[in-house]
Amino acid sequence: MKRRQRVLVTGSAGFIGHHLALALQHHHYEVVGLDSINDYYHTELKYGRLAEQGFERMQIKHGACIESKLKERLFFIRLDLTDEHAMNRLFEEQRFDVVVNLAAQAGVRYSMDHPQSYVSSNLVGFANVLESCRRHHIKHLLFASSSSVYGLNKETPFKTSMKTDQPISFYAATKKANEVMAYSYAHLYQLPVMGLRFFTVYGPWGRPDMAYYSFTKAIAAGTPIRVFNHGEMHRDFTYIDDVVQSIAKLLDMLPESDPTAPYKLYNIGNSKPEHLLELIAILERLLGRKALLDMQPMQPGDVPATFADVTDLQAAVDYRPGTPLEEGLSKFVSWYKAYHCKQELEPLAESA
């Protein structure tokens, strides 16, 4: 009988990693989730995601690989990517076929005041992922990049062929660095690598530092929301199920080699930029309350618009994200109401 593919998903207590781990388990992969469970935002949300996956808080011990009590073929280990020796031991023991690296220090504004967190997680941690993949002959590495790498590009839609050498936040700079680091490993060691540039991912179990989440909380509570650039912002909001579907379709598709390396970049976006004030209007309808708007100037590190060209993705896997914003937000608000009936979080404030 053919052995099931064994997939490591880093950042599995995070937003995208949580949904991906469940989806891949459902598609009959053996999935090992990994997360450090840091406190960038309230850890109760991370433990809530892990509980949905079948991992009880009391079970979770640093360095111990535990089995889900709810899902077959799903495991979890609490581990920090910056621990080189523990990472090497994990790869030796688990014999992964594929790695999906979603673990990273997120947040544009947070990077302005806490750059060392991004050096540690996004650079040192990712270097350890690359080296572990090389040493243990991983068949395919996929990693999370970001639409923020497009920086000061004014031409839209954003194409993966565009230059990305003008990042305007340190977060974006680390994501660009990840792409360059990954390319070097693909070139030097013929490690098959795909970089995934995500565009403003949203949905149930989302990150509380994102605008749609903090706006929802503020509207529900009747408190003002800060609207940057006086609302003149457009974002390519991409629903979580579309993102997970895209990753799942790319998982077993090795990148076509360019002349020197098995390396490929894809945009993962909805290809339909939405005005920030339209996002707020939809949330007002769904919550049955008017928002109190505190108009603010553009913040350092922000860009006025994002817009993904997903032609390459569609050509490769015959799929493109397409969930309408109102449909996706309706699912998020339903989840939000159910979750916050049990527990109230204190999210950070972040732009879309």
Protein Blocks (a to p, Z undefined) as FASTA:
>chain_A
ZZddddddehklbmklmmmmmmmmmnopacddddehiakbafklmmmmmmmnopafklpc
ghiacddfkbghiacddddfklmmlmmmmmmmnopabdcdfbdcehjklmmmmmmlmmmm
mmmmmmmmmmmmmmnopabdcddddfklnmmafbdcddfkbccfbcfbfklmmmmmmmmm
mmmmmmmnopacdddddehiadehiafkbmklmmmmmmmnopacddehhhpacdddddfk
lmmmmmmmmmmmccdddfkbccddddddehiacdfklmmmmmmmmnopacddddddddeh
iafbdcddfklmmmmnopacfbdfklmmmmmmmmmmmmmmmoccddddddZZ
